[in-house]
Amino acid sequence: MVNTKVIIVGAGIAGPVLAVFLKARGYDPVIYDRLPGPAEGGHVFTLQPNGIRVLSLIPELVEQIPGHPLDRLIHCSCLDGVEDILVVTDISPAMMRERFGFPFIGIRRPEFQQLLIDTAKKHGVEIKWSHQAIEFEQSEDAVEVTFANGTKDTASFVVGCDGLHSNTRIALFGEEKADLYGNGAGEPVSVTVLVGGVSPTPPVFQGRLALVNNYGDGRHMIAYPVTEDKYSWAITTRGAEAKEDWRTQNEEQQNEIRNGPFSAWGFGAGDLVKTGQKIVKYGLYDRPKLESWFKGRIILLGDAAHPSSPHLGQGANQAFEDIYHFMRLLGKHNPSADQPSTELLLRVFTDYQDLRLLRTSELAKGARQRGEFRVVEGVDACKTRNEAIRTGFDDDAAKKARDKLWSGPFTESEM
């Protein structure tokens, strides 16, 4: 019997993980990606317990994750010449494993993507690079995908895991205007901009494995270790319009950042900026919330379905939650992994969408609100922000929200 073929568009973070689960379930997944190979760009992110919990369902994967568990979460402020510690929270591996089963890990995207690609290949998944999906033609029982290089392929159904600039999403729902993040419907005078890099661990952070949030007037830095001797950092601020990409700045642009006003920031932030490597700068943009994530036999997953700003650090983790629920529902409705009818896929896709759409929309809204809160301007507004962090970060409501988030998406796997 021929296994049911599934085309996955995108070999970034979600695609290889989904492919491994599909292969284990008895499907025949093949991944197509528009790039010529694994991306060297991109930046860093945190793997949080809810995301790692899904990855733990793949044998031996979690043990190979290239990154460093963090031991504390520090909120500090450099405002009007005064340096202040606002909150220190224990997120040590021992505590996190006791409460949630898994630690909080800072990780560089390129190394993590390579691990996922290698894992998919070990499970027999084929990955085809330099294939940009541009057209999807659906029939009663299949989807034919046409690629920019003229290649065509056909599968029972297609999953778009191709991220923020998803060609699959465009093919399904058309081009969408990317709204300037944080400026509402009016004419923007500035946008929210992220500047980030990786730097040698500064003296103030030596011996610490801390995730540090540093607040200033109209700016915020998050920094955490990604190797034994390097810290990743990203600054959110207001600025002139910036392109929505992760491209490294040229050397002149990087030097302007290294020698600019951020270099005088306290609590080690300035040291990180001055020694920054491969510094990137990009704008944050919002996309309209989709009311549906699928058409016929094509479904979206991860950032392709629900892109979010990075201020909750949940982008990859929510994609893994998507995968868990998608595979759970696919197993529930099609336990034999036979060629699914359009009616069967409709049930799977509808249940998946109904379960995940509201949740991810709430998180995207929360991430945007947190980003705006972090970069308020004016000393009085910043003092109000700092006091809210000091008194509210570890109150009962905040702890309950974090516990709910990090305990997902399952207690006992139903996949």
Buried (B, 14 or more C-beta within 10 A) or exposed (E): EEBBBBBBBBBBBBBBBBBBBBBBBBBBBBBBBBBEEBBEEBBBBBBBBBBBBBBBBBEEBBEEBBBBBBBBBBBBBBBEEEEBEBBEBEBBBEBBEEEBBBBBBBBBBBBBBBBBBEBBBEBEBEBBEBBBBBEBEBEEBBBBBBBEEEBEBBBBBBBBBBBBBBBBBBBBBEEEEBBBBBBEEEEBEBBBBBBBBBBBBBEEBEEBBBBBBBBBBBBBBBBBBBBEEBBBBBBBBBBEEBEBEBEBBEEEEBEEBBEEEBBEBBBBBBBBBBBBEBBBBBBBBBBEEBEBBBBBBBBBBBBBBBBBBBBBBBBBBBBBBBBBBBBBBBBEBBEEBEBBEEEBBBBBBBBBBEBBBEBBBEBBEBBBBBBBBBBBEEEEEBBEBBEEBBEEBBEEEEEEEBEEBBBBBBEEEEB
